[in-house]
Structure formats: structure tokens, C-alpha cells
Amino acid sequence: MTFTEKIKTAIFWKKALQIIIPFFIILVIISLLFNSFSSVVSFNLPEIKAQNFNQGKWKIFFSTKIITSVLYGLWVAHKNIN
């Protein structure tokens, strides 16, 4: 079955979402730990916000995670469905 045939099925999208959503959450958590570990450990929310989300930084932060998660989820779902 080709990729274009697989994306037309509901099973493919169900499996893809089962991969995309947890991968996105894990990717966001890991990125926050790498970007501002000391602020996360001390639970300094204003500092985390300033380092990662203020002045339009949230657009880049989340867009890269969303694109990466979707591509990874589609690839894994494609590999796992026969």
C-alpha cells in the first residue's frame, strides 16, 4: 500500500495522532529543560516565559515542535501500517 493510499484511511490518522501528541508533549518538555533547566527546576514561571515565549519566541518554539512531531508521527505511522 502506498503512502497516498494510507493517508486516506482513518486507521492511519488514528495511529498517527497516537504518535504525534505524546511526541509533541515530550519534545516540549525536553526543549524547556534544555533551554532553561535552572528555571524549570526552581519553578520560576516568569523566567521560563521570558526565555522561551515572550516577544514572539513562542511562534518559533511551538512551530518547530509541531512540524517535527507531525513529520515523525506520519513517518512512524506509515512504517507501522501494512
mmCIF file of the N, C-alpha and C atoms, coordinates in Angstrom:
data_MODEL
# 
_entry.id   MODEL 
# 
loop_
_atom_site.group_PDB 
_atom_site.id 
_atom_site.type_symbol 
_atom_site.label_atom_id 
_atom_site.label_alt_id 
_atom_site.label_comp_id 
_atom_site.label_asym_id 
_atom_site.label_entity_id 
_atom_site.label_seq_id 
_atom_site.pdbx_PDB_ins_code 
_atom_site.Cartn_x 
_atom_site.Cartn_y 
_atom_site.Cartn_z 
_atom_site.occupancy 
_atom_site.B_iso_or_equiv 
_atom_site.pdbx_formal_charge 
_atom_site.auth_seq_id 
_atom_site.auth_comp_id 
_atom_site.auth_asym_id 
_atom_site.auth_atom_id 
_atom_site.pdbx_PDB_model_num 
ATOM 1   N N  . MET A 1 1  ? 0.841  -1.171 0.000  1.00 0.00 ? 1  MET A N  1 
ATOM 2   C CA . MET A 1 1  ? 0.000  0.000  0.000  1.00 0.00 ? 1  MET A CA 1 
ATOM 3   C C  . MET A 1 1  ? 0.895  1.247  0.000  1.00 0.00 ? 1  MET A C  1 
ATOM 4   N N  . THR A 1 2  ? 0.602  2.189  -0.852 1.00 0.00 ? 2  THR A N  1 
ATOM 5   C CA . THR A 1 2  ? 1.428  3.399  -0.946 1.00 0.00 ? 2  THR A CA 1 
ATOM 6   C C  . THR A 1 2  ? 1.041  4.395  0.135  1.00 0.00 ? 2  THR A C  1 
ATOM 7   N N  . PHE A 1 3  ? 1.897  5.389  0.295  1.00 0.00 ? 3  PHE A N  1 
ATOM 8   C CA . PHE A 1 3  ? 1.655  6.411  1.315  1.00 0.00 ? 3  PHE A CA 1 
ATOM 9   C C  . PHE A 1 3  ? 0.361  7.174  1.052  1.00 0.00 ? 3  PHE A C  1 
ATOM 10  N N  . THR A 1 4  ? 0.112  7.516  -0.200 1.00 0.00 ? 4  THR A N  1 
ATOM 11  C CA . THR A 1 4  ? -1.109 8.265  -0.526 1.00 0.00 ? 4  THR A CA 1 
ATOM 12  C C  . THR A 1 4  ? -2.365 7.440  -0.272 1.00 0.00 ? 4  THR A C  1 
ATOM 13  N N  . GLU A 1 5  ? -2.281 6.135  -0.419 1.00 0.00 ? 5  GLU A N  1 
ATOM 14  C CA . GLU A 1 5  ? -3.418 5.281  -0.100 1.00 0.00 ? 5  GLU A CA 1 
ATOM 15  C C  . GLU A 1 5  ? -3.612 5.174  1.407  1.00 0.00 ? 5  GLU A C  1 
ATOM 16  N N  . LYS A 1 6  ? -2.505 5.140  2.141  1.00 0.00 ? 6  LYS A N  1 
ATOM 17  C CA . LYS A 1 6  ? -2.583 5.016  3.595  1.00 0.00 ? 6  LYS A CA 1 
ATOM 18  C C  . LYS A 1 6  ? -3.178 6.258  4.237  1.00 0.00 ? 6  LYS A C  1 
ATOM 19  N N  . ILE A 1 7  ? -2.841 7.449  3.739  1.00 0.00 ? 7  ILE A N  1 
ATOM 20  C CA . ILE A 1 7  ? -3.334 8.668  4.395  1.00 0.00 ? 7  ILE A CA 1 
ATOM 21  C C  . ILE A 1 7  ? -4.828 8.876  4.180  1.00 0.00 ? 7  ILE A C  1 
ATOM 22  N N  . LYS A 1 8  ? -5.427 8.086  3.322  1.00 0.00 ? 8  LYS A N  1 
ATOM 23  C CA . LYS A 1 8  ? -6.871 8.180  3.088  1.00 0.00 ? 8  LYS A CA 1 
ATOM 24  C C  . LYS A 1 8  ? -7.669 7.333  4.069  1.00 0.00 ? 8  LYS A C  1 
ATOM 25  N N  . THR A 1 9  ? -6.987 6.553  4.908  1.00 0.00 ? 9  THR A N  1 
ATOM 26  C CA . THR A 1 9  ? -7.688 5.687  5.846  1.00 0.00 ? 9  THR A CA 1 
ATOM 27  C C  . THR A 1 9  ? -7.739 6.315  7.237  1.00 0.00 ? 9  THR A C  1 
ATOM 28  N N  . ALA A 1 10 ? -8.800 6.001  7.954  1.00 0.00 ? 10 ALA A N  1 
ATOM 29  C CA . ALA A 1 10 ? -8.965 6.525  9.308  1.00 0.00 ? 10 ALA A CA 1 
ATOM 30  C C  . ALA A 1 10 ? -7.988 5.876  10.281 1.00 0.00 ? 10 ALA A C  1 
ATOM 31  N N  . ILE A 1 11 ? -7.641 4.623  10.026 1.00 0.00 ? 11 ILE A N  1 
ATOM 32  C CA . ILE A 1 11 ? -6.701 3.920  10.907 1.00 0.00 ? 11 ILE A CA 1 
ATOM 33  C C  . ILE A 1 11 ? -5.340 4.606  10.899 1.00 0.00 ? 11 ILE A C  1 
ATOM 34  N N  . PHE A 1 12 ? -4.912 5.049  9.732  1.00 0.00 ? 12 PHE A N  1 
ATOM 35  C CA . PHE A 1 12 ? -3.628 5.735  9.617  1.00 0.00 ? 12 PHE A CA 1 
ATOM 36  C C  . PHE A 1 12 ? -3.617 6.987  10.482 1.00 0.00 ? 12 PHE A C  1 
ATOM 37  N N  . TRP A 1 13 ? -4.665 7.805  10.395 1.00 0.00 ? 13 TRP A N  1 
ATOM 38  C CA . TRP A 1 13 ? -4.705 9.057  11.149 1.00 0.00 ? 13 TRP A CA 1 
ATOM 39  C C  . TRP A 1 13 ? -4.845 8.805  12.641 1.00 0.00 ? 13 TRP A C  1 
ATOM 40  N N  . LYS A 1 14 ? -5.544 7.730  13.023 1.00 0.00 ? 14 LYS A N  1 
ATOM 41  C CA . LYS A 1 14 ? -5.652 7.388  14.440 1.00 0.00 ? 14 LYS A CA 1 
ATOM 42  C C  . LYS A 1 14 ? -4.283 7.015  14.993 1.00 0.00 ? 14 LYS A C  1 
ATOM 43  N N  . LYS A 1 15 ? -3.563 6.185  14.257 1.00 0.00 ? 15 LYS A N  1 
ATOM 44  C CA . LYS A 1 15 ? -2.222 5.792  14.704 1.00 0.00 ? 15 LYS A CA 1 
ATOM 45  C C  . LYS A 1 15 ? -1.262 6.979  14.675 1.00 0.00 ? 15 LYS A C  1 
ATOM 46  N N  . ALA A 1 16 ? -1.387 7.831  13.665 1.00 0.00 ? 16 ALA A N  1 
ATOM 47  C CA . ALA A 1 16 ? -0.517 8.998  13.566 1.00 0.00 ? 16 ALA A CA 1 
ATOM 48  C C  . ALA A 1 16 ? -0.742 9.936  14.752 1.00 0.00 ? 16 ALA A C  1 
ATOM 49  N N  . LEU A 1 17 ? -1.987 10.182 15.114 1.00 0.00 ? 17 LEU A N  1 
ATOM 50  C CA . LEU A 1 17 ? -2.272 11.053 16.259 1.00 0.00 ? 17 LEU A CA 1 
ATOM 51  C C  . LEU A 1 17 ? -1.818 10.443 17.574 1.00 0.00 ? 17 LEU A C  1 
ATOM 52  N N  . GLN A 1 18 ? -1.880 9.106  17.672 1.00 0.00 ? 18 GLN A N  1 
ATOM 53  C CA . GLN A 1 18 ? -1.385 8.434  18.868 1.00 0.00 ? 18 GLN A CA 1 
ATOM 54  C C  . GLN A 1 18 ? 0.121  8.611  19.027 1.00 0.00 ? 18 GLN A C  1 
ATOM 55  N N  . ILE A 1 19 ? 0.806  8.880  17.938 1.00 0.00 ? 19 ILE A N  1 
ATOM 56  C CA . ILE A 1 19 ? 2.248  9.108  17.981 1.00 0.00 ? 19 ILE A CA 1 
ATOM 57  C C  . ILE A 1 19 ? 2.552  10.598 18.096 1.00 0.00 ? 19 ILE A C  1 
ATOM 58  N N  . ILE A 1 20 ? 1.842  11.427 17.354 1.00 0.00 ? 20 ILE A N  1 
ATOM 59  C CA . ILE A 1 20 ? 2.129  12.860 17.284 1.00 0.00 ? 20 ILE A CA 1 
ATOM 60  C C  . ILE A 1 20 ? 1.938  13.550 18.629 1.00 0.00 ? 20 ILE A C  1 
ATOM 61  N N  . ILE A 1 21 ? 0.817  13.313 19.282 1.00 0.00 ? 21 ILE A N  1 
ATOM 62  C CA . ILE A 1 21 ? 0.502  14.050 20.510 1.00 0.00 ? 21 ILE A CA 1 
ATOM 63  C C  . ILE A 1 21 ? 1.484  13.758 21.643 1.00 0.00 ? 21 ILE A C  1 
ATOM 64  N N  . PRO A 1 22 ? 1.758  12.496 21.989 1.00 0.00 ? 22 PRO A N  1 
ATOM 65  C CA . PRO A 1 22 ? 2.747  12.262 23.056 1.00 0.00 ? 22 PRO A CA 1 
ATOM 66  C C  . PRO A 1 22 ? 4.149  12.737 22.673 1.00 0.00 ? 22 PRO A C  1 
ATOM 67  N N  . PHE A 1 23 ? 4.509  12.572 21.398 1.00 0.00 ? 23 PHE A N  1 
ATOM 68  C CA . PHE A 1 23 ? 5.837  13.013 20.965 1.00 0.00 ? 23 PHE A CA 1 
ATOM 69  C C  . PHE A 1 23 ? 5.954  14.530 21.092 1.00 0.00 ? 23 PHE A C  1 
ATOM 70  N N  . PHE A 1 24 ? 4.906  15.263 20.764 1.00 0.00 ? 24 PHE A N  1 
ATOM 71  C CA . PHE A 1 24 ? 4.909  16.714 20.891 1.00 0.00 ? 24 PHE A CA 1 
ATOM 72  C C  . PHE A 1 24 ? 5.088  17.126 22.353 1.00 0.00 ? 24 PHE A C  1 
ATOM 73  N N  . ILE A 1 25 ? 4.348  16.492 23.244 1.00 0.00 ? 25 ILE A N  1 
ATOM 74  C CA . ILE A 1 25 ? 4.439  16.833 24.667 1.00 0.00 ? 25 ILE A CA 1 
ATOM 75  C C  . ILE A 1 25 ? 5.834  16.548 25.203 1.00 0.00 ? 25 ILE A C  1 
ATOM 76  N N  . ILE A 1 26 ? 6.378  15.400 24.877 1.00 0.00 ? 26 ILE A N  1 
ATOM 77  C CA . ILE A 1 26 ? 7.728  15.044 25.332 1.00 0.00 ? 26 ILE A CA 1 
ATOM 78  C C  . ILE A 1 26 ? 8.761  16.001 24.749 1.00 0.00 ? 26 ILE A C  1 
ATOM 79  N N  . LEU A 1 27 ? 8.605  16.364 23.482 1.00 0.00 ? 27 LEU A N  1 
ATOM 80  C CA . LEU A 1 27 ? 9.530  17.283 22.827 1.00 0.00 ? 27 LEU A CA 1 
ATOM 81  C C  . LEU A 1 27 ? 9.499  18.661 23.476 1.00 0.00 ? 27 LEU A C  1 
ATOM 82  N N  . VAL A 1 28 ? 8.321  19.140 23.842 1.00 0.00 ? 28 VAL A N  1 
ATOM 83  C CA . VAL A 1 28 ? 8.205  20.440 24.517 1.00 0.00 ? 28 VAL A CA 1 
ATOM 84  C C  . VAL A 1 28 ? 8.879  20.390 25.883 1.00 0.00 ? 28 VAL A C  1 
ATOM 85  N N  . ILE A 1 29 ? 8.650  19.327 26.634 1.00 0.00 ? 29 ILE A N  1 
ATOM 86  C CA . ILE A 1 29 ? 9.252  19.209 27.966 1.00 0.00 ? 29 ILE A CA 1 
ATOM 87  C C  . ILE A 1 29 ? 10.773 19.145 27.869 1.00 0.00 ? 29 ILE A C  1 
ATOM 88  N N  . ILE A 1 30 ? 11.281 18.339 26.959 1.00 0.00 ? 30 ILE A N  1 
ATOM 89  C CA . ILE A 1 30 ? 12.733 18.231 26.796 1.00 0.00 ? 30 ILE A CA 1 
ATOM 90  C C  . ILE A 1 30 ? 13.326 19.560 26.341 1.00 0.00 ? 30 ILE A C  1 
ATOM 91  N N  . SER A 1 31 ? 12.656 20.252 25.444 1.00 0.00 ? 31 SER A N  1 
ATOM 92  C CA . SER A 1 31 ? 13.154 21.546 24.969 1.00 0.00 ? 31 SER A CA 1 
ATOM 93  C C  . SER A 1 31 ? 13.182 22.577 26.094 1.00 0.00 ? 31 SER A C  1 
ATOM 94  N N  . LEU A 1 32 ? 12.147 22.585 26.926 1.00 0.00 ? 32 LEU A N  1 
ATOM 95  C CA . LEU A 1 32 ? 12.145 23.513 28.057 1.00 0.00 ? 32 LEU A CA 1 
ATOM 96  C C  . LEU A 1 32 ? 13.263 23.187 29.034 1.00 0.00 ? 32 LEU A C  1 
ATOM 97  N N  . LEU A 1 33 ? 13.518 21.903 29.241 1.00 0.00 ? 33 LEU A N  1 
ATOM 98  C CA . LEU A 1 33 ? 14.615 21.527 30.134 1.00 0.00 ? 33 LEU A CA 1 
ATOM 99  C C  . LEU A 1 33 ? 15.965 21.949 29.572 1.00 0.00 ? 33 LEU A C  1 
ATOM 100 N N  . PHE A 1 34 ? 16.168 21.793 28.268 1.00 0.00 ? 34 PHE A N  1 
ATOM 101 C CA . PHE A 1 34 ? 17.427 22.201 27.661 1.00 0.00 ? 34 PHE A CA 1 
ATOM 102 C C  . PHE A 1 34 ? 17.580 23.718 27.630 1.00 0.00 ? 34 PHE A C  1 
ATOM 103 N N  . ASN A 1 35 ? 16.494 24.435 27.340 1.00 0.00 ? 35 ASN A N  1 
ATOM 104 C CA . ASN A 1 35 ? 16.582 25.883 27.199 1.00 0.00 ? 35 ASN A CA 1 
ATOM 105 C C  . ASN A 1 35 ? 16.699 26.602 28.529 1.00 0.00 ? 35 ASN A C  1 
ATOM 106 N N  . SER A 1 36 ? 16.021 26.115 29.544 1.00 0.00 ? 36 SER A N  1 
ATOM 107 C CA . SER A 1 36 ? 16.020 26.824 30.834 1.00 0.00 ? 36 SER A CA 1 
ATOM 108 C C  . SER A 1 36 ? 15.882 25.837 31.985 1.00 0.00 ? 36 SER A C  1 
ATOM 109 N N  . PHE A 1 37 ? 16.885 25.018 32.145 1.00 0.00 ? 37 PHE A N  1 
ATOM 110 C CA . PHE A 1 37 ? 16.856 23.968 33.166 1.00 0.00 ? 37 PHE A CA 1 
ATOM 111 C C  . PHE A 1 37 ? 16.740 24.538 34.572 1.00 0.00 ? 37 PHE A C  1 
ATOM 112 N N  . SER A 1 38 ? 17.552 25.523 34.899 1.00 0.00 ? 38 SER A N  1 
ATOM 113 C CA . SER A 1 38 ? 17.541 26.063 36.267 1.00 0.00 ? 38 SER A CA 1 
ATOM 114 C C  . SER A 1 38 ? 16.203 26.720 36.596 1.00 0.00 ? 38 SER A C  1 
ATOM 115 N N  . SER A 1 39 ? 15.590 27.362 35.628 1.00 0.00 ? 39 SER A N  1 
ATOM 116 C CA . SER A 1 39 ? 14.281 27.988 35.861 1.00 0.00 ? 39 SER A CA 1 
ATOM 117 C C  . SER A 1 39 ? 13.188 26.940 36.032 1.00 0.00 ? 39 SER A C  1 
ATOM 118 N N  . VAL A 1 40 ? 13.281 25.840 35.296 1.00 0.00 ? 40 VAL A N  1 
ATOM 119 C CA . VAL A 1 40 ? 12.293 24.772 35.413 1.00 0.00 ? 40 VAL A CA 1 
ATOM 120 C C  . VAL A 1 40 ? 12.434 24.084 36.765 1.00 0.00 ? 40 VAL A C  1 
ATOM 121 N N  . VAL A 1 41 ? 13.657 23.814 37.177 1.00 0.00 ? 41 VAL A N  1 
ATOM 122 C CA . VAL A 1 41 ? 13.888 23.140 38.450 1.00 0.00 ? 41 VAL A CA 1 
ATOM 123 C C  . VAL A 1 41 ? 13.405 23.999 39.617 1.00 0.00 ? 41 VAL A C  1 
ATOM 124 N N  . SER A 1 42 ? 13.650 25.309 39.553 1.00 0.00 ? 42 SER A N  1 
ATOM 125 C CA . SER A 1 42 ? 13.202 26.202 40.618 1.00 0.00 ? 42 SER A CA 1 
ATOM 126 C C  . SER A 1 42 ? 11.761 26.656 40.430 1.00 0.00 ? 42 SER A C  1 
ATOM 127 N N  . PHE A 1 43 ? 11.115 26.201 39.357 1.00 0.00 ? 43 PHE A N  1 
ATOM 128 C CA . PHE A 1 43 ? 9.725  26.522 39.036 1.00 0.00 ? 43 PHE A CA 1 
ATOM 129 C C  . PHE A 1 43 ? 9.510  28.039 38.971 1.00 0.00 ? 43 PHE A C  1 
ATOM 130 N N  . ASN A 1 44 ? 10.419 28.709 38.293 1.00 0.00 ? 44 ASN A N  1 
ATOM 131 C CA . ASN A 1 44 ? 10.350 30.152 38.098 1.00 0.00 ? 44 ASN A CA 1 
ATOM 132 C C  . ASN A 1 44 ? 9.629  30.422 36.778 1.00 0.00 ? 44 ASN A C  1 
ATOM 133 N N  . LEU A 1 45 ? 8.305  30.465 36.831 1.00 0.00 ? 45 LEU A N  1 
ATOM 134 C CA . LEU A 1 45 ? 7.498  30.592 35.613 1.00 0.00 ? 45 LEU A CA 1 
ATOM 135 C C  . LEU A 1 45 ? 7.734  31.898 34.849 1.00 0.00 ? 45 LEU A C  1 
ATOM 136 N N  . PRO A 1 46 ? 7.889  33.037 35.521 1.00 0.00 ? 46 PRO A N  1 
ATOM 137 C CA . PRO A 1 46 ? 8.169  34.262 34.745 1.00 0.00 ? 46 PRO A CA 1 
ATOM 138 C C  . PRO A 1 46 ? 9.482  34.186 33.962 1.00 0.00 ? 46 PRO A C  1 
ATOM 139 N N  . GLU A 1 47 ? 10.479 33.545 34.525 1.00 0.00 ? 47 GLU A N  1 
ATOM 140 C CA . GLU A 1 47 ? 11.759 33.399 33.833 1.00 0.00 ? 47 GLU A CA 1 
ATOM 141 C C  . GLU A 1 47 ? 11.651 32.431 32.655 1.00 0.00 ? 47 GLU A C  1 
ATOM 142 N N  . ILE A 1 48 ? 10.906 31.349 32.834 1.00 0.00 ? 48 ILE A N  1 
ATOM 143 C CA . ILE A 1 48 ? 10.674 30.403 31.731 1.00 0.00 ? 48 ILE A CA 1 
ATOM 144 C C  . ILE A 1 48 ? 9.943  31.101 30.596 1.00 0.00 ? 48 ILE A C  1 
ATOM 145 N N  . LYS A 1 49 ? 8.935  31.882 30.958 1.00 0.00 ? 49 LYS A N  1 
ATOM 146 C CA . LYS A 1 49 ? 8.179  32.634 29.958 1.00 0.00 ? 49 LYS A CA 1 
ATOM 147 C C  . LYS A 1 49 ? 9.068  33.632 29.231 1.00 0.00 ? 49 LYS A C  1 
ATOM 148 N N  . ALA A 1 50 ? 9.918  34.331 29.953 1.00 0.00 ? 50 ALA A N  1 
ATOM 149 C CA . ALA A 1 50 ? 10.803 35.324 29.338 1.00 0.00 ? 50 ALA A CA 1 
ATOM 150 C C  . ALA A 1 50 ? 11.828 34.671 28.410 1.00 0.00 ? 50 ALA A C  1 
ATOM 151 N N  . GLN A 1 51 ? 12.339 33.520 28.794 1.00 0.00 ? 51 GLN A N  1 
ATOM 152 C CA . GLN A 1 51 ? 13.363 32.861 27.994 1.00 0.00 ? 51 GLN A CA 1 
ATOM 153 C C  . GLN A 1 51 ? 12.804 32.181 26.750 1.00 0.00 ? 51 GLN A C  1 
ATOM 154 N N  . ASN A 1 52 ? 11.576 31.703 26.806 1.00 0.00 ? 52 ASN A N  1 
ATOM 155 C CA . ASN A 1 52 ? 11.069 30.864 25.724 1.00 0.00 ? 52 ASN A CA 1 
ATOM 156 C C  . ASN A 1 52 ? 9.873  31.412 24.955 1.00 0.00 ? 52 ASN A C  1 
ATOM 157 N N  . PHE A 1 53 ? 9.067  32.270 25.563 1.00 0.00 ? 53 PHE A N  1 
ATOM 158 C CA . PHE A 1 53 ? 7.785  32.600 24.940 1.00 0.00 ? 53 PHE A CA 1 
ATOM 159 C C  . PHE A 1 53 ? 7.539  34.080 24.678 1.00 0.00 ? 53 PHE A C  1 
ATOM 160 N N  . ASN A 1 54 ? 8.242  34.997 25.326 1.00 0.00 ? 54 ASN A N  1 
ATOM 161 C CA . ASN A 1 54 ? 7.998  36.424 25.128 1.00 0.00 ? 54 ASN A CA 1 
ATOM 162 C C  . ASN A 1 54 ? 8.497  36.911 23.777 1.00 0.00 ? 54 ASN A C  1 
ATOM 163 N N  . GLN A 1 55 ? 7.948  38.028 23.327 1.00 0.00 ? 55 GLN A N  1 
ATOM 164 C CA . GLN A 1 55 ? 8.376  38.735 22.112 1.00 0.00 ? 55 GLN A CA 1 
ATOM 165 C C  . GLN A 1 55 ? 8.343  37.839 20.867 1.00 0.00 ? 55 GLN A C  1 
ATOM 166 N N  . GLY A 1 56 ? 7.315  37.044 20.743 1.00 0.00 ? 56 GLY A N  1 
ATOM 167 C CA . GLY A 1 56 ? 7.144  36.217 19.559 1.00 0.00 ? 56 GLY A CA 1 
ATOM 168 C C  . GLY A 1 56 ? 7.987  34.957 19.522 1.00 0.00 ? 56 GLY A C  1 
ATOM 169 N N  . LYS A 1 57 ? 8.738  34.677 20.572 1.00 0.00 ? 57 LYS A N  1 
ATOM 170 C CA . LYS A 1 57 ? 9.557  33.457 20.607 1.00 0.00 ? 57 LYS A CA 1 
ATOM 171 C C  . LYS A 1 57 ? 8.690  32.197 20.617 1.00 0.00 ? 57 LYS A C  1 
ATOM 172 N N  . TRP A 1 58 ? 7.459  32.323 21.104 1.00 0.00 ? 58 TRP A N  1 
ATOM 173 C CA . TRP A 1 58 ? 6.577  31.160 21.179 1.00 0.00 ? 58 TRP A CA 1 
ATOM 174 C C  . TRP A 1 58 ? 6.248  30.621 19.801 1.00 0.00 ? 58 TRP A C  1 
ATOM 175 N N  . LYS A 1 59 ? 6.206  31.486 18.797 1.00 0.00 ? 59 LYS A N  1 
ATOM 176 C CA . LYS A 1 59 ? 5.881  31.037 17.439 1.00 0.00 ? 59 LYS A CA 1 
ATOM 177 C C  . LYS A 1 59 ? 6.944  30.071 16.931 1.00 0.00 ? 59 LYS A C  1 
ATOM 178 N N  . ILE A 1 60 ? 8.204  30.448 17.095 1.00 0.00 ? 60 ILE A N  1 
ATOM 179 C CA . ILE A 1 60 ? 9.303  29.591 16.653 1.00 0.00 ? 60 ILE A CA 1 
ATOM 180 C C  . ILE A 1 60 ? 9.377  28.344 17.524 1.00 0.00 ? 60 ILE A C  1 
ATOM 181 N N  . PHE A 1 61 ? 9.210  28.524 18.839 1.00 0.00 ? 61 PHE A N  1 
ATOM 182 C CA . PHE A 1 61 ? 9.298  27.405 19.770 1.00 0.00 ? 61 PHE A CA 1 
ATOM 183 C C  . PHE A 1 61 ? 8.288  26.318 19.414 1.00 0.00 ? 61 PHE A C  1 
ATOM 184 N N  . PHE A 1 62 ? 7.023  26.698 19.263 1.00 0.00 ? 62 PHE A N  1 
ATOM 185 C CA . PHE A 1 62 ? 5.997  25.700 19.011 1.00 0.00 ? 62 PHE A CA 1 
ATOM 186 C C  . PHE A 1 62 ? 5.935  25.246 17.559 1.00 0.00 ? 62 PHE A C  1 
ATOM 187 N N  . SER A 1 63 ? 6.231  26.126 16.613 1.00 0.00 ? 63 SER A N  1 
ATOM 188 C CA . SER A 1 63 ? 6.138  25.711 15.204 1.00 0.00 ? 63 SER A CA 1 
ATOM 189 C C  . SER A 1 63 ? 7.151  24.619 14.874 1.00 0.00 ? 63 SER A C  1 
ATOM 190 N N  . THR A 1 64 ? 8.358  24.733 15.391 1.00 0.00 ? 64 THR A N  1 
ATOM 191 C CA . THR A 1 64 ? 9.341  23.677 15.124 1.00 0.00 ? 64 THR A CA 1 
ATOM 192 C C  . THR A 1 64 ? 8.937  22.361 15.766 1.00 0.00 ? 64 THR A C  1 
ATOM 193 N N  . LYS A 1 65 ? 8.367  22.439 16.967 1.00 0.00 ? 65 LYS A N  1 
ATOM 194 C CA . LYS A 1 65 ? 7.933  21.209 17.650 1.00 0.00 ? 65 LYS A CA 1 
ATOM 195 C C  . LYS A 1 65 ? 6.750  20.570 16.922 1.00 0.00 ? 65 LYS A C  1 
ATOM 196 N N  . ILE A 1 66 ? 5.818  21.392 16.449 1.00 0.00 ? 66 ILE A N  1 
ATOM 197 C CA . ILE A 1 66 ? 4.652  20.869 15.743 1.00 0.00 ? 66 ILE A CA 1 
ATOM 198 C C  . ILE A 1 66 ? 5.070  20.213 14.430 1.00 0.00 ? 66 ILE A C  1 
ATOM 199 N N  . ILE A 1 67 ? 5.912  20.893 13.674 1.00 0.00 ? 67 ILE A N  1 
ATOM 200 C CA . ILE A 1 67 ? 6.354  20.338 12.387 1.00 0.00 ? 67 ILE A CA 1 
ATOM 201 C C  . ILE A 1 67 ? 7.121  19.043 12.593 1.00 0.00 ? 67 ILE A C  1 
ATOM 202 N N  . THR A 1 68 ? 8.027  19.038 13.561 1.00 0.00 ? 68 THR A N  1 
ATOM 203 C CA . THR A 1 68 ? 8.812  17.840 13.839 1.00 0.00 ? 68 THR A CA 1 
ATOM 204 C C  . THR A 1 68 ? 7.909  16.690 14.291 1.00 0.00 ? 68 THR A C  1 
ATOM 205 N N  . SER A 1 69 ? 6.958  16.971 15.164 1.00 0.00 ? 69 SER A N  1 
ATOM 206 C CA . SER A 1 69 ? 6.062  15.932 15.670 1.00 0.00 ? 69 SER A CA 1 
ATOM 207 C C  . SER A 1 69 ? 5.185  15.359 14.567 1.00 0.00 ? 69 SER A C  1 
ATOM 208 N N  . VAL A 1 70 ? 4.646  16.215 13.713 1.00 0.00 ? 70 VAL A N  1 
ATOM 209 C CA . VAL A 1 70 ? 3.784  15.745 12.630 1.00 0.00 ? 70 VAL A CA 1 
ATOM 210 C C  . VAL A 1 70 ? 4.577  14.888 11.645 1.00 0.00 ? 70 VAL A C  1 
ATOM 211 N N  . LEU A 1 71 ? 5.748  15.360 11.255 1.00 0.00 ? 71 LEU A N  1 
ATOM 212 C CA . LEU A 1 71 ? 6.558  14.579 10.321 1.00 0.00 ? 71 LEU A CA 1 
ATOM 213 C C  . LEU A 1 71 ? 6.956  13.229 10.911 1.00 0.00 ? 71 LEU A C  1 
ATOM 214 N N  . TYR A 1 72 ? 7.377  13.228 12.169 1.00 0.00 ? 72 TYR A N  1 
ATOM 215 C CA . TYR A 1 72 ? 7.756  11.976 12.824 1.00 0.00 ? 72 TYR A CA 1 
ATOM 216 C C  . TYR A 1 72 ? 6.550  11.045 12.958 1.00 0.00 ? 72 TYR A C  1 
ATOM 217 N N  . GLY A 1 73 ? 5.407  11.585 13.360 1.00 0.00 ? 73 GLY A N  1 
ATOM 218 C CA . GLY A 1 73 ? 4.204  10.770 13.513 1.00 0.00 ? 73 GLY A CA 1 
ATOM 219 C C  . GLY A 1 73 ? 3.740  10.161 12.206 1.00 0.00 ? 73 GLY A C  1 
ATOM 220 N N  . LEU A 1 74 ? 3.790  10.942 11.130 1.00 0.00 ? 74 LEU A N  1 
ATOM 221 C CA . LEU A 1 74 ? 3.396  10.424 9.821  1.00 0.00 ? 74 LEU A CA 1 
ATOM 222 C C  . LEU A 1 74 ? 4.361  9.336  9.354  1.00 0.00 ? 74 LEU A C  1 
ATOM 223 N N  . TRP A 1 75 ? 5.638  9.550  9.580  1.00 0.00 ? 75 TRP A N  1 
ATOM 224 C CA . TRP A 1 75 ? 6.639  8.576  9.151  1.00 0.00 ? 75 TRP A CA 1 
ATOM 225 C C  . TRP A 1 75 ? 6.485  7.259  9.918  1.00 0.00 ? 75 TRP A C  1 
ATOM 226 N N  . VAL A 1 76 ? 6.325  7.336  11.235 1.00 0.00 ? 76 VAL A N  1 
ATOM 227 C CA . VAL A 1 76 ? 6.194  6.121  12.034 1.00 0.00 ? 76 VAL A CA 1 
ATOM 228 C C  . VAL A 1 76 ? 4.888  5.400  11.712 1.00 0.00 ? 76 VAL A C  1 
ATOM 229 N N  . ALA A 1 77 ? 3.799  6.140  11.560 1.00 0.00 ? 77 ALA A N  1 
ATOM 230 C CA . ALA A 1 77 ? 2.529  5.506  11.214 1.00 0.00 ? 77 ALA A CA 1 
ATOM 231 C C  . ALA A 1 77 ? 2.614  4.838  9.848  1.00 0.00 ? 77 ALA A C  1 
ATOM 232 N N  . HIS A 1 78 ? 3.288  5.474  8.913  1.00 0.00 ? 78 HIS A N  1 
ATOM 233 C CA . HIS A 1 78 ? 3.468  4.885  7.587  1.00 0.00 ? 78 HIS A CA 1 
ATOM 234 C C  . HIS A 1 78 ? 4.269  3.593  7.652  1.00 0.00 ? 78 HIS A C  1 
ATOM 235 N N  . LYS A 1 79 ? 5.292  3.560  8.491  1.00 0.00 ? 79 LYS A N  1 
ATOM 236 C CA . LYS A 1 79 ? 6.120  2.366  8.615  1.00 0.00 ? 79 LYS A CA 1 
ATOM 237 C C  . LYS A 1 79 ? 5.386  1.220  9.331  1.00 0.00 ? 79 LYS A C  1 
ATOM 238 N N  . ASN A 1 80 ? 4.462  1.562  10.230 1.00 0.00 ? 80 ASN A N  1 
ATOM 239 C CA . ASN A 1 80 ? 3.802  0.526  11.042 1.00 0.00 ? 80 ASN A CA 1 
ATOM 240 C C  . ASN A 1 80 ? 2.530  -0.034 10.430 1.00 0.00 ? 80 ASN A C  1 
ATOM 241 N N  . ILE A 1 81 ? 1.990  0.604  9.418  1.00 0.00 ? 81 ILE A N  1 
ATOM 242 C CA . ILE A 1 81 ? 0.763  0.105  8.791  1.00 0.00 ? 81 ILE A CA 1 
ATOM 243 C C  . ILE A 1 81 ? 1.120  -0.605 7.497  1.00 0.00 ? 81 ILE A C  1 
ATOM 244 N N  . ASN A 1 82 ? 0.619  -1.821 7.364  1.00 0.00 ? 82 ASN A N  1 
ATOM 245 C CA . ASN A 1 82 ? 0.891  -2.606 6.148  1.00 0.00 ? 82 ASN A CA 1 
ATOM 246 C C  . ASN A 1 82 ? -0.216 -2.443 5.139  1.00 0.00 ? 82 ASN A C  1 
# 
